[in-house]
Amino acid sequence: MKCRVLWLGKTREPWIKQGVMEYSSRVERYLPLTIDELKDEKDATLEEGRRREGERLLKQISAHAVLVVLDERGQQMDSIKFAEFIGKHRDTGTPELAFAIGGSYGLSDEIRKRADKVLSLSSMTFTHQMVRPFLLEQIYRACTILNNEPYHH
């Protein structure tokens, strides 16, 4: 199974870039990983920005991909349940598990409708930039759980 993470906007903060690089290299030990950084909208109204970014995301997601979008209103899972979710898709032959992180405008309704799962990492609100290494760390943690490795205590 391939793992793909898509997000809108460049990763600007050096410490966030470092976290993305660290955890993406760890994930790649277990799963082929692709990260796609798409252009975000800068000068648009909230509605127009969501719409344009949503269209951009939808064009990048293949029809056979299982899409998980990250949204603060989504379902929360602990790390064990998240590992079970990834393991189920890995074991049942899902060709691609794609995760989409919205930009500063959030996600469009079209993206939510296309999503196979809407996931929240926390009931707290994080910046869309901070979510990037957090998600990658959780994917890595899930891989170690599935392989009975000691990372997750």
C-alpha positions as CSV (number, residue, x, y, z in Angstrom):
1,M,0.0,0.0,0.0
2,K,1.2,3.5,-0.9
3,C,0.8,6.3,1.6
4,R,0.3,9.8,0.3
5,V,0.0,13.1,2.2
6,L,-1.2,16.2,0.5
7,W,-1.3,19.7,1.9
8,L,-1.8,23.2,0.8
9,G,0.9,25.8,1.1
10,K,4.6,25.7,1.7
11,T,6.1,24.5,5.0
12,R,7.7,27.7,6.2
13,E,9.0,27.2,9.8
14,P,12.4,25.4,10.0
15,W,11.4,23.3,13.0
16,I,8.3,22.1,11.2
17,K,10.3,21.2,8.1
18,Q,12.7,19.3,10.3
19,G,9.8,17.3,11.9
20,V,8.4,16.6,8.4
21,M,11.7,15.4,7.2
22,E,12.4,13.3,10.3
23,Y,9.0,11.5,10.4
24,S,8.7,11.1,6.6
25,S,12.0,9.3,6.5
26,R,10.8,7.0,9.4
27,V,7.5,6.2,7.6
28,E,9.4,5.3,4.4
29,R,11.0,2.4,6.3
30,Y,7.5,0.8,6.3
31,L,5.5,2.3,3.4
32,P,6.2,4.0,0.2
33,L,5.4,7.7,1.0
34,T,4.7,10.6,-1.2
35,I,4.2,14.1,0.1
36,D,2.6,16.7,-2.2
37,E,2.7,20.3,-1.3
38,L,0.1,22.1,-3.4
39,K,-0.3,25.8,-4.0
40,D,-2.5,27.6,-1.5
41,E,-4.7,30.6,-2.1
42,K,-3.4,33.9,-0.8
43,D,-5.9,36.6,-2.0
44,A,-9.3,35.2,-1.9
45,T,-12.4,35.3,0.3
46,L,-12.9,32.4,2.7
47,E,-15.5,30.7,0.5
48,E,-13.5,31.2,-2.8
49,G,-10.3,30.1,-1.2
50,R,-11.8,26.9,0.1
51,R,-13.4,26.2,-3.3
52,R,-10.2,26.7,-5.3
53,E,-8.1,24.8,-2.9
54,G,-10.7,22.0,-2.8
55,E,-10.6,21.8,-6.6
56,R,-6.9,21.6,-6.6
57,L,-6.9,18.8,-4.0
58,L,-9.6,16.8,-5.8
59,K,-7.6,16.9,-9.1
60,Q,-4.6,15.2,-7.3
61,I,-6.5,12.4,-5.7
62,S,-6.9,9.2,-7.7
63,A,-10.3,7.5,-7.9
64,H,-8.9,4.3,-6.3
65,A,-7.4,6.1,-3.3
66,V,-8.9,5.9,0.1
67,L,-9.1,9.5,1.2
68,V,-8.7,10.6,4.8
69,V,-9.1,14.3,5.4
70,L,-8.0,16.0,8.6
71,D,-10.5,18.3,10.1
72,E,-11.1,19.5,13.7
73,R,-14.7,18.3,13.4
74,G,-13.7,14.8,12.4
75,Q,-13.6,11.5,14.3
76,Q,-10.9,11.2,16.9
77,M,-9.0,7.9,17.3
78,D,-6.3,6.9,19.7
79,S,-3.0,5.7,18.3
80,I,-4.0,2.0,18.5
81,K,-7.2,2.5,16.6
82,F,-5.4,4.6,14.0
83,A,-2.9,1.7,13.6
84,E,-5.8,-0.7,13.2
85,F,-7.3,1.6,10.6
86,I,-4.0,1.7,8.6
87,G,-3.4,-2.0,9.1
88,K,-6.9,-2.9,7.8
89,H,-6.2,-1.0,4.6
90,R,-2.8,-2.4,4.2
91,D,-4.1,-6.0,4.7
92,T,-7.1,-5.7,2.5
93,G,-5.2,-4.4,-0.5
94,T,-6.0,-0.8,-0.5
95,P,-3.6,0.5,-3.2
96,E,-3.3,4.1,-1.8
97,L,-4.1,5.7,1.5
98,A,-4.2,9.4,1.0
99,F,-4.3,12.0,3.7
100,A,-5.3,15.6,3.0
101,I,-4.6,18.6,5.2
102,G,-6.4,21.8,4.3
103,G,-4.8,25.2,4.2
104,S,-5.6,28.3,6.2
105,Y,-9.1,28.4,4.6
106,G,-9.9,24.9,5.8
107,L,-11.5,22.3,3.6
108,S,-14.3,22.6,1.1
109,D,-17.5,20.6,1.3
110,E,-16.5,18.8,-1.9
111,I,-13.4,17.4,-0.2
112,R,-15.4,16.3,2.8
113,K,-17.9,14.6,0.5
114,R,-15.1,12.7,-1.4
115,A,-13.5,11.7,1.9
116,D,-13.8,8.1,3.0
117,K,-12.9,9.3,6.6
118,V,-12.8,12.6,8.3
119,L,-10.2,12.5,11.1
120,S,-9.4,14.9,13.9
121,L,-6.0,14.7,15.6
122,S,-7.3,16.5,18.6
123,S,-10.2,18.6,19.9
124,M,-7.6,21.3,20.2
125,T,-7.0,23.5,17.1
126,F,-3.6,23.4,15.6
127,T,-2.2,25.4,12.7
128,H,-2.4,23.6,9.3
129,Q,1.5,23.7,9.3
130,M,1.8,22.0,12.7
131,V,-0.5,19.2,11.8
132,R,2.0,18.0,9.1
133,P,4.6,16.6,11.4
134,F,2.0,15.5,13.9
135,L,0.2,13.4,11.2
136,L,3.5,11.9,10.0
137,E,4.5,11.0,13.5
138,Q,1.2,9.2,14.0
139,I,1.6,7.3,10.7
140,Y,5.0,6.3,11.9
141,R,3.7,5.3,15.3
142,A,1.0,3.2,13.6
143,C,3.6,1.4,11.6
144,T,5.6,0.6,14.7
145,I,2.5,-0.7,16.5
146,L,1.6,-2.9,13.5
147,N,5.2,-4.3,13.5
148,N,5.2,-4.9,17.3
149,E,8.1,-2.5,17.8
150,P,8.8,-0.7,21.1
151,Y,8.3,2.9,19.9
152,H,4.7,3.1,21.3
153,H,4.7,2.4,25.0
